[in-house]
Amino acid sequence: MDQKQPDRAGIDRHHERIIDVASDVRSVLEGNRSDKLLRLFDYLLEKSLCGETPSEQQIADEAFADDSGTDGSPDANVRVYVYRLRKLIDSTFAGKSGPRIEIPVGSYCINLVDGDEPNSLLRLARWASASSLSLPVRVALLGLAVMTIGGLALVWTSRDTDPLAKTVAWQPFEGNVRPLMIVIGDYYLFARLDANRSNADAAPQLVWDRSVPTREDLTIFQMLNPTKVEDSVDYNQQFVSGGTIEALSNIRATIAKVPAFQGRSLRLTAASQLTPEMLTNSDIIYVGQFSGMPLLLRDPLVQASGFELSKGNDALIDAGNGERYQSDGMILTDERIARRDFAYIAGFSGPANNRILIIAALGDAGLKEAAELAGDPDQLLAIKADAKSTENGFEALYRVRTMKNVNIGATLILDRVLRASGIWDNSENMPVYRPIEAFKLQQANP
């Protein structure tokens, strides 16, 4: 039986269009002083025209084969240079109409995009499945902002009241006319340079250090470690986890069902960019891990909650009985894998009588489950803490079954009314932050 042959002419025309559009980028690259970016671009273009998507290791071995400085950490170098190339491509086509090329996040191939086609939700899902903790939030926000315009336009196909609208999580939003602000948890990265300066063209290594959560803390870190001042540099980078992106996709589908959000404007921001003005002018939905929650939200939540957050942000401790709810985290050993996480949902009144909903967890698996629970009316109706019309609000904790970072199911452990009275008038009682004194004490008592 004859098999249908591919349309070779159509393929050739497509290739010609990619090459034609790519010539604009190559002209910019030729004026760029980094030969590695040009080599990377030519390599990815050649592979894409052949229908191949190379891996990080292939790029390191083939595109950067002659670079002696790459062998130490090829994956980090490849990610950094691909990130730079994406930025250069974006800037080349910024403000221009017509076809353009792109390197989709989560893939190392060059695609042709016709017109001003926005990123689709499918592309976002593919990204989420391929993301890692090293993904810069700047790229995340670019894709998510486009999704906000295209996918979060809140086009209402049905005006029937969804059961979600009557639940303790979503009913308090009814009647509000404020804009809706979705806040996603993010983390600060700084760059570690090659201390030996043996390769002037070597890419910096992006570092996530829990003890350096902000650029202000990097300054303190440099003061306490003067020998590392020149090697640790602020690159103004943040990142989000893949689980946060997946959770956000589920929340998008949920809010599209709730009539309270019909006709409202919607904005998306990273937790690190949340300001007091945003907090008071908008209804807020936080989606992220506890460790990525901004202090503007975490401080009042901790005051109102019956839980305390552990120092490492990997456990919730019941202030009443001291019971500890600890996440297994990711892979523990070669023989043991993570099987437990905890999801958390809470709602309470904001400082200007606006509404705040927290969808959080200790890890990615718990966060994805929390987002699913927030869209399940049966699970939400099981919450007994009736705080729909009170300022105190509610909180609910779920034990989540996991397989590594995959969520399997959840069981409601407890729910209760928050102690939210006065949380916006008083700061949390925290010890004075004196890192230099603490460092000296640590040095004196190793």
C-alpha positions as CSV (number, residue, x, y, z in Angstrom):
1,M,0.0,0.0,0.0
2,D,1.3,3.4,-1.0
3,Q,2.2,5.6,1.9
4,K,1.5,9.3,1.7
5,Q,4.7,11.2,1.0
6,P,5.4,14.5,2.8
7,D,4.9,17.8,1.0
8,R,8.5,18.5,0.2
9,A,7.8,21.8,-1.4
10,G,5.8,22.9,1.6
11,I,8.7,21.9,3.9
12,D,11.2,23.8,1.8
13,R,9.0,26.9,1.8
14,H,8.8,26.7,5.6
15,H,12.6,26.3,5.9
16,E,13.1,29.3,3.6
17,R,10.8,31.4,5.7
18,I,12.7,30.4,8.9
19,I,16.1,31.2,7.3
20,D,14.8,34.5,6.0
21,V,13.4,35.6,9.4
22,A,16.5,34.2,11.2
23,S,18.7,36.5,9.1
24,D,17.5,39.5,11.1
25,V,18.7,37.8,14.3
26,R,22.0,36.8,12.7
27,S,22.7,40.3,11.6
28,V,22.4,41.4,15.3
29,L,24.5,38.6,16.5
30,E,27.3,39.4,14.1
31,G,27.6,42.8,15.7
32,N,27.6,41.1,19.2
33,R,31.0,40.6,20.8
34,S,30.2,37.0,22.0
35,D,31.2,34.4,19.5
36,K,29.5,31.7,21.6
37,L,26.0,33.2,21.1
38,L,26.6,33.2,17.3
39,R,27.8,29.6,17.3
40,L,24.9,28.6,19.5
41,F,22.4,30.3,17.2
42,D,23.8,28.7,14.0
43,Y,23.9,25.3,15.7
44,L,20.2,25.5,16.9
45,L,19.1,26.8,13.6
46,E,20.8,23.9,11.7
47,K,19.3,21.3,14.1
48,S,15.8,22.9,13.9
49,L,15.9,22.8,10.1
50,C,16.7,19.1,10.3
51,G,13.8,18.6,12.7
52,E,16.0,17.8,15.7
53,T,15.8,19.1,19.2
54,P,19.3,18.8,20.9
55,S,19.8,18.2,24.6
56,E,21.9,20.4,26.9
57,Q,24.6,17.8,26.8
58,Q,24.6,17.7,23.0
59,I,24.9,21.5,22.8
60,A,27.8,21.5,25.3
61,D,29.6,18.7,23.4
62,E,28.9,20.0,19.8
63,A,28.3,23.7,19.9
64,F,30.7,24.5,22.7
65,A,33.2,21.7,22.1
66,D,36.2,24.0,21.8
67,D,35.5,25.9,25.0
68,S,37.7,24.6,27.8
69,G,35.7,26.5,30.4
70,T,32.5,24.7,29.7
71,D,33.5,21.2,30.9
72,G,33.0,22.1,34.6
73,S,29.2,22.7,34.4
74,P,28.0,22.3,30.8
75,D,24.3,22.3,31.7
76,A,24.5,25.6,33.6
77,N,26.5,27.2,30.8
78,V,24.1,26.0,28.1
79,R,21.1,27.3,30.1
80,V,22.7,30.7,30.6
81,Y,23.6,31.2,26.9
82,V,20.3,29.9,25.7
83,Y,18.6,32.4,28.1
84,R,20.8,35.2,26.6
85,L,19.9,34.2,23.1
86,R,16.2,34.2,23.9
87,K,16.5,37.7,25.3
88,L,18.4,38.9,22.2
89,I,15.8,37.3,19.9
90,D,13.0,38.9,21.9
91,S,14.6,42.3,21.6
92,T,15.2,41.9,17.9
93,F,11.5,41.5,17.2
94,A,10.2,43.8,20.0
95,G,7.6,46.2,18.6
96,K,7.6,44.6,15.1
97,S,4.7,42.9,13.4
98,G,4.9,39.9,11.1
99,P,6.6,36.6,11.4
100,R,9.3,36.1,14.0
101,I,11.4,33.2,15.4
102,E,11.5,32.0,19.0
103,I,13.2,29.4,21.3
104,P,10.3,28.0,23.4
105,V,11.1,27.7,27.1
106,G,11.8,24.1,27.9
107,S,13.0,23.2,24.4
108,Y,16.2,23.9,22.5
109,C,14.8,24.4,19.0
110,I,14.0,27.5,16.9
111,N,10.4,27.9,15.8
112,L,8.7,30.2,13.4
113,V,5.8,32.2,14.7
114,D,3.4,33.8,12.3
115,G,2.2,37.3,13.0
116,D,1.8,38.3,16.7
117,E,0.6,34.8,17.8
118,P,0.5,34.7,21.6
119,N,1.8,31.8,23.7
120,S,-1.0,29.2,24.0
121,L,-2.0,27.4,27.2
122,L,-0.6,24.2,25.6
123,R,2.8,25.8,25.2
124,L,2.6,26.8,28.9
125,A,1.8,23.3,29.9
126,R,4.7,21.9,27.9
127,W,6.9,24.5,29.6
128,A,5.7,23.5,33.0
129,S,6.5,19.8,32.4
130,A,10.0,20.7,31.3
131,S,10.8,23.5,33.9
132,S,13.3,23.3,36.6
133,L,14.2,25.5,39.6
134,S,16.8,27.4,37.5
135,L,14.1,28.9,35.3
136,P,14.3,32.8,35.5
137,V,11.1,34.4,36.5
138,R,11.6,37.1,33.9
139,V,11.0,34.5,31.2
140,A,8.1,33.0,33.2
141,L,6.4,36.3,33.4
142,L,6.8,36.9,29.7
143,G,5.0,33.7,28.9
144,L,2.4,34.1,31.7
145,A,1.7,37.7,30.8
146,V,0.8,36.6,27.2
147,M,-1.3,33.9,28.7
148,T,-3.0,36.5,30.9
149,I,-4.0,38.5,27.8
150,G,-5.0,35.4,25.7
151,G,-6.1,32.8,28.2
152,L,-7.2,34.8,31.2
153,A,-9.4,37.3,29.4
154,L,-12.3,35.6,31.4
155,V,-14.5,35.1,28.4
156,W,-17.7,33.8,29.9
157,T,-19.3,30.9,28.0
158,S,-21.9,30.3,30.6
159,R,-23.5,32.6,33.2
160,D,-25.0,29.8,35.3
161,T,-23.8,29.9,38.9
162,D,-21.0,27.4,39.4
163,P,-21.0,25.4,42.7
164,L,-17.6,27.0,43.4
165,A,-19.2,30.4,43.9
166,K,-20.9,29.2,47.1
167,T,-17.8,27.8,48.7
168,V,-15.8,29.3,51.6
169,A,-12.9,30.0,49.3
170,W,-14.7,31.9,46.6
171,Q,-17.9,33.3,47.9
172,P,-16.3,36.2,49.8
173,F,-15.1,37.7,46.4
174,E,-18.7,38.2,45.4
175,G,-19.8,41.8,45.2
176,N,-16.2,43.2,45.0
177,V,-15.3,45.4,42.1
178,R,-11.6,45.7,42.7
179,P,-9.0,44.4,40.2
180,L,-7.8,40.8,40.7
181,M,-4.1,40.4,41.3
182,I,-2.6,36.9,41.1
183,V,0.7,36.8,42.9
184,I,3.1,33.9,42.2
185,G,5.9,32.8,44.5
186,D,9.4,33.4,43.3
187,Y,13.0,33.2,44.4
188,Y,16.1,35.3,44.1
189,L,19.2,34.2,42.1
190,F,22.7,35.8,42.2
191,A,25.6,35.0,39.9
192,R,28.8,33.3,40.9
193,L,31.7,34.2,38.6
194,D,34.8,32.2,37.8
195,A,37.1,33.0,40.7
196,N,40.2,32.2,38.6
197,R,39.1,34.4,35.7
198,S,40.7,31.8,33.4
199,N,38.1,32.2,30.7
200,A,36.9,35.7,30.1
201,D,34.0,34.5,28.1
202,A,32.9,31.9,30.7
203,A,29.2,32.3,31.6
204,P,28.4,33.0,35.3
205,Q,26.7,30.3,37.4
206,L,23.3,31.3,38.7
207,V,23.0,30.4,42.4
208,W,19.9,29.9,44.6
209,D,20.9,30.2,48.3
210,R,18.2,30.0,50.9
211,S,20.3,32.2,53.2
212,V,20.4,35.0,50.5
213,P,16.7,35.5,49.7
214,T,17.0,39.1,48.4
215,R,19.6,41.4,46.8
216,E,19.7,43.2,50.1
217,D,20.8,39.9,51.7
218,L,23.5,39.5,49.0
219,T,24.9,42.8,50.1
220,I,25.1,41.5,53.7
221,F,26.5,38.2,52.4
222,Q,29.3,40.2,50.7
223,M,30.0,42.2,53.8
224,L,30.4,39.0,55.9
225,N,32.5,37.3,53.2
226,P,34.7,40.0,51.8
227,T,36.8,37.5,49.8
228,K,33.7,36.6,47.7
229,V,32.6,40.2,46.9
230,E,34.0,40.1,43.4
231,D,32.8,36.6,42.7
232,S,29.1,37.1,43.8
233,V,27.2,39.5,41.6
234,D,23.6,40.6,41.5
235,Y,22.1,39.8,38.1
236,N,18.6,40.9,39.0
237,Q,17.2,37.4,38.4
238,Q,14.3,35.5,40.0
239,F,12.9,32.1,39.3
240,V,9.7,30.1,39.8
241,S,9.2,26.4,40.0
242,G,7.5,24.2,37.4
243,G,4.9,23.2,40.0
244,T,3.9,26.9,40.4
245,I,3.3,27.2,36.7
246,E,1.1,24.1,36.7
247,A,-0.8,25.3,39.7
248,L,-1.4,28.7,38.1
249,S,-2.8,27.0,35.0
250,N,-5.4,25.2,37.2
251,I,-6.3,28.4,39.1
252,R,-6.8,30.1,35.7
253,A,-9.4,27.4,34.8
254,T,-11.1,27.8,38.2
255,I,-11.5,31.6,38.3
256,A,-13.0,31.4,34.8
257,K,-15.9,29.5,36.4
258,V,-16.6,32.0,39.2
259,P,-19.1,34.8,38.3
260,A,-17.6,37.1,40.9
261,F,-14.7,37.8,38.5
262,Q,-16.8,38.6,35.5
263,G,-15.8,41.9,34.0
264,R,-12.9,42.5,36.4
265,S,-9.5,43.5,35.3
266,L,-6.8,40.9,36.1
267,R,-3.1,41.3,36.7
268,L,-0.2,38.9,37.3
269,T,2.9,39.7,39.3
270,A,5.8,38.0,41.0
271,A,5.8,37.9,44.8
272,S,9.1,39.9,44.8
273,Q,7.3,42.7,42.9
274,L,4.2,42.9,45.2
275,T,3.9,46.4,46.7
276,P,1.7,47.8,49.5
277,E,-0.3,49.7,46.9
278,M,-1.1,46.5,45.1
279,L,-2.0,44.8,48.3
280,T,-4.6,47.4,49.3
281,N,-6.0,48.2,45.8
282,S,-6.7,44.7,44.6
283,D,-8.2,41.4,45.6
284,I,-5.2,39.0,46.0
285,I,-4.8,35.3,45.1
286,Y,-1.4,34.0,46.1
287,V,-0.1,30.8,44.3
288,G,3.2,29.4,45.4
289,Q,5.2,27.6,48.0
290,F,5.5,29.0,51.6
291,S,9.2,29.7,50.9
292,G,8.3,32.0,48.0
293,M,5.6,33.9,49.8
294,P,6.3,37.7,50.2
295,L,6.7,39.1,53.6
296,L,3.7,41.4,53.0
297,L,1.5,38.3,52.9
298,R,3.4,35.9,55.2
299,D,3.6,38.3,58.2
300,P,-0.1,38.8,58.6
301,L,-0.9,35.2,57.7
302,V,1.5,33.8,60.4
303,Q,-0.2,36.0,63.0
304,A,-3.7,34.8,62.1
305,S,-2.8,31.1,61.5
306,G,-2.7,28.4,64.1
307,F,0.5,27.1,62.4
308,E,4.1,28.2,62.7
309,L,6.4,27.9,59.7
310,S,9.7,26.0,60.3
311,K,13.0,27.8,59.8
312,G,13.7,25.8,56.7
313,N,10.2,26.4,55.3
314,D,9.8,22.6,55.0
315,A,7.3,22.0,57.8
316,L,4.2,23.5,59.5
317,I,4.0,23.3,63.2
318,D,0.6,23.4,65.0
319,A,1.0,26.1,67.7
320,G,-1.7,24.4,69.8
321,N,-0.3,20.9,70.2
322,G,3.2,21.2,68.6
323,E,2.4,18.6,66.0
324,R,4.8,18.9,63.0
325,Y,3.6,18.5,59.4
326,Q,6.8,17.8,57.5
327,S,7.2,17.5,53.7
328,D,9.3,14.7,52.3
329,G,10.6,17.2,49.8
330,M,12.0,15.7,46.5
331,I,14.1,12.5,46.2
332,L,15.5,11.6,49.6
333,T,17.9,8.8,48.6
334,D,18.4,6.3,45.8
335,E,16.2,3.8,47.6
336,R,13.6,6.2,49.0
337,I,11.4,8.7,47.3
338,A,9.1,11.5,48.5
339,R,5.6,10.2,49.3
340,R,4.2,13.0,51.4
341,D,3.6,16.7,51.1
342,F,1.0,19.2,52.6
343,A,-1.3,21.5,50.8
344,Y,-2.8,24.7,52.4
345,I,-5.7,26.9,51.5
346,A,-6.7,30.0,53.5
347,G,-8.9,33.1,53.0
348,F,-9.2,36.3,55.0
349,S,-9.9,40.0,54.6
350,G,-7.1,42.4,53.4
351,P,-6.1,45.7,54.9
352,A,-8.6,47.7,52.9
353,N,-11.5,45.2,53.3
354,N,-10.4,43.5,50.1
355,R,-10.1,39.7,49.9
356,I,-7.0,37.5,50.0
357,L,-6.9,33.8,49.1
358,I,-3.8,31.8,49.8
359,I,-3.1,28.6,47.7
360,A,0.2,27.3,49.0
361,A,2.1,24.2,50.0
362,L,5.5,23.1,51.3
363,G,6.6,21.6,48.0
364,D,5.7,21.5,44.3
365,A,3.5,18.3,44.6
366,G,1.5,19.8,47.4
367,L,1.1,23.1,45.5
368,K,-0.3,21.4,42.4
369,E,-2.7,19.5,44.7
370,A,-3.7,22.7,46.5
371,A,-4.6,24.3,43.1
372,E,-6.8,21.3,42.2
373,L,-8.5,21.4,45.6
374,A,-9.3,25.1,45.1
375,G,-11.2,24.2,42.0
376,D,-13.1,21.2,43.5
377,P,-16.4,22.3,45.1
378,D,-16.9,19.0,46.9
379,Q,-13.6,19.4,48.7
380,L,-14.2,23.0,49.5
381,L,-17.8,22.4,50.8
382,A,-16.3,19.8,53.2
383,I,-14.5,22.7,55.1
384,K,-16.5,23.3,58.2
385,A,-15.0,26.6,59.2
386,D,-17.8,28.9,58.1
387,A,-15.9,32.2,57.6
388,K,-17.6,33.4,54.4
389,S,-19.0,36.5,56.0
390,T,-16.4,37.2,58.8
391,E,-13.2,39.1,58.9
392,N,-11.4,36.2,60.6
393,G,-11.3,34.0,57.5
394,F,-10.4,30.3,57.5
395,E,-7.5,27.9,56.9
396,A,-7.5,24.2,55.8
397,L,-4.6,21.8,55.7
398,Y,-4.4,18.6,53.5
399,R,-2.1,15.7,53.6
400,V,-1.0,15.0,50.0
401,R,0.1,11.6,48.7
402,T,3.0,12.1,46.3
403,M,5.4,10.2,44.0
404,K,8.5,12.4,43.9
405,N,7.0,15.7,42.7
406,V,3.7,14.2,41.3
407,N,0.6,14.7,43.4
408,I,-1.7,11.7,43.7
409,G,-4.5,12.7,46.1
410,A,-5.3,14.6,49.3
411,T,-7.0,14.1,52.6
412,L,-8.3,17.0,54.7
413,I,-6.5,17.0,58.1
414,L,-8.1,20.0,59.7
415,D,-9.8,23.3,59.1
416,R,-10.5,26.2,61.4
417,V,-11.3,29.9,61.7
418,L,-8.3,32.2,61.5
419,R,-7.4,34.7,64.3
420,A,-7.3,37.6,61.9
421,S,-8.4,40.4,64.2
422,G,-5.8,43.2,64.2
423,I,-3.3,41.5,61.9
424,W,-3.0,44.6,59.7
425,D,-2.4,46.9,62.7
426,N,0.4,45.0,64.4
427,S,3.7,43.6,62.9
428,E,4.6,40.0,63.8
429,N,6.7,39.7,66.9
430,M,10.0,38.7,65.3
431,P,13.6,38.9,66.7
432,V,15.6,41.9,65.6
433,Y,17.5,41.1,62.4
434,R,21.2,41.6,63.2
435,P,23.1,39.3,60.7
436,I,26.6,40.7,61.4
437,E,26.3,40.0,65.2
438,A,25.0,36.6,64.4
439,F,27.9,35.9,62.1
440,K,30.4,37.0,64.7
441,L,28.8,34.8,67.3
442,Q,28.8,31.8,64.9
443,Q,32.6,32.4,64.2
444,A,33.3,32.5,68.0
445,N,31.3,29.3,68.7
446,P,31.8,27.1,65.6
